[in-house]
Amino acid sequence: MSEPKAKAKNLEEVVPGVYNWHVRDDRIGGARSDAYAVVDRDGAVVLIDPLPIDEKLLRPLGSITAIVLTAGNHQRSAWRFRKLFNIPVWAPENAHGLEEEPDNFYTSGDTLPGGLTAFHTPGPAEAMFTLWLQQHPRGIVFLSDLLTHEGRGRPEFVPGKYQDDPMRTRASVRRVFDHLPADTLCFAHGEPIVGAGKSALKLALELDDEQPSAPAP
């Protein structure tokens, strides 16, 4: 899937060491798509699901060392940035529709560049992963396509017709809620939530507009 036509002109700090940029994505009807950069203690920068942006905005963050994809449908600018910065791409094992061969594959429980940990969260797709970063005293969770957040109100589930298995998506969100410190939520589509991540996940589950017909495990 090609890159969006729009290019981000701003880079915003979410919490110390985590930066966000977003575009209105023509590939999905002009909806918001988000990307992130994580800067570790040594100044190494990891790009998560990168979108088009003026690279002059990224370079001051530090040495850009890797790209991590949360799913096959989030390739976006990854292959162009791989060439531009001469860095490796990490992708989920069995990711669908990859346009180029990643340098590394990962699976659940793996530790990735930038101190990220992979957490398998299927539902929107089988090979979809949430990334977790423990940054004392907060936990930061990159949710991929599990939920969206338009910036007002609670996060919401993507309509079931756009998911491989909506019930597994809800089970995945429940597992994130139960097992990951989630002070800050970073969405692939929507404004991050800082400091109230756990309560936002709880609200999304409690007020789900498309209640599954059977309880999530």
N, C-alpha and C positions, 0 to 999 in steps of 0.2 A: 504494500500500500504506500503510495507516494507521500511525500511530505505535504503538510498544509502550505497553502500559498502565502499566508500571513507570516510576518516575522515580528517577534516580540522586540519591543524597544526599551523595556524596563526589566530590572532584576530586583526582587524584593526579598529582604531577610525575613524568614518565618520565625525562627529562633536562632540563637547563636550557632553558626556553622551550617545552617540549612537555608538554602535560597530557592526561590520559586520564580518561574516565569510562565506566562500563558498567552495563548492566541485564540481568536475566534476561528474555529476549524471548519473550512469549507467542505471537507470530506464528510462531515457529520452534520450538515445543515447549519453551520455557523455556531454550533454549541462550543462552549469553552473547553479547551484541552490544556492540561498543566504538565510542567516538567520541573525537575529539581536538580540542584547541585548540593552535594554534601562535602564539607571540608573537614578532614580529620585533624588530629592534634599536630601532625607533622606538616600540615599545609597541603597535603595531596587532595585533589578534587575528583569526585566521582559524579558523573552525570547519570540521572535516572530518567529513562524514557524521554530523551531530549527532543525538544521542538526547535524550529528555526528561531535563531536569535543572532544578533550581531555578536560575533565572537569577541569583539573588543570589550564587551561587558563581562564575559566569562574569565578572560585571562587575568584580571587583577585578583581573582579569588585565590589563585595559587597555581601549582603545577597540575594540569588536568591529566589524570593517569588511567582512567577506565570509564566505560559505559556499562550500565546494568539495565537490562530490559526486564520488565515484570511479566510480559506476555508477548506472544508473537505478533499481535496486532498493535503493539506499541513500538514498532521499529522507527517510525518517524524520521528523524534526522541522524539516526545512529550511524549508518554506513558512511555518510558524508563526513560526519565528525570524526569517525575512525580514521579516515584518510587525512583530514585536516590536522588533527592533533597527534596522529601516529600512535594510537592507543588501542587496547584490546576491548572487544565487546563480549559481555557475559549475557547468556540467554538461558531461559528455562529448558531443561531436558524435554524433548518432544514438543517444543514450541511449534505451533502451526504457521505455515506460510512464510517462513523466513526467506528474504530475498537474497541474502548472502550468508556465507558460513560464519558463525560466531567463532571467536578465538577460544572461548571456554563455555561449557554447559554447566549448569548447577541444578541441584535438587533440594528438597526440603531439609532444613537443618544445616545447610552449608553456610560457612562464613565467607562473605564476599568483600571485595574492596571497600574501603571506607568504614569498616566495622559493621557493615550491614549483615543481618541474618535472614535467610530465606525461610518463608513459612508458606506451605502449600495451601492455597485457598481456591479450590475449583468451584465452578458454578457458572460464571460468565463464559468461561472456557475451561477445559480440563487442565491445561498447562498454564495456570495463572497463579502468581505468587504475590503475597504481601511481604514487604521488606520491613524489618524492625531494626531500629537503632537505639541502643541504650546510651543516653547522653546524660550523665548525672547532673541534676536529680530527676531528669525527665525521660520518658520513653516516647520515641517518635515512630509512628507507624505510617508507611506508604501503602495505601489500600488498593492500588490499581483500580479495577473496574467494579469492585464490590458495591460501592456506594458512590453517589454523586452529591455535590453540595453547591448550590447556586449562591451561597453567601447569606441567605436569610432562612431562618428556621433550621429544622433538623436535616441531617443527611437523608437521602432517599435511595431506594433500590431502583436500578434501571428496570424498565418494564420487562416482564418475563419473556415476551416475544423476541427480545434481543439477546437472550441468554441461552446457553446450552442446557442448563439445568437450574431453574430458579430456586428450587428447594435446597440444592447443594450450596447455592450462594448464601442463603440465609443460615445454613449450618456453618459455613465458613465465617460469616460475621459473628455468629455466636462463639465460635472457637477463638477468634481474635479477642472478643470481649472477655472470655473466660481465662485466656492464657497469656496475653501480651499486655505489658504496661503501655497504656495508650493515652498519655497526657496530651499529645499533639497528633492530629490526624492530617495527613497529606493525601489529597485526592488526585487521581489522574484527570478528573473533570470536576473542577470546582475549587472554591476558596478554602485554604487550610483552616482548621479549627485548632486554636492554641489554648492549652490549659484545661479544656473541658472535654477531651476526647472520649473518656470513659462514659460520661453521662450522655454524650451525643450518640454513641453506639447503642446504649440502652434505649434511648428514645426512638432511634430508627427501628429497632426490633419491636418495641412495644406498639408503635403507631404505623406499622407496616400496612400500606394500602392494598397490597396483594397478599393477603394471608394465605400461606400454604395450607393444603388440605390435610396435611399430617404434621405432627410436631417435628421440629428439627432435632437431631440427636445432640 
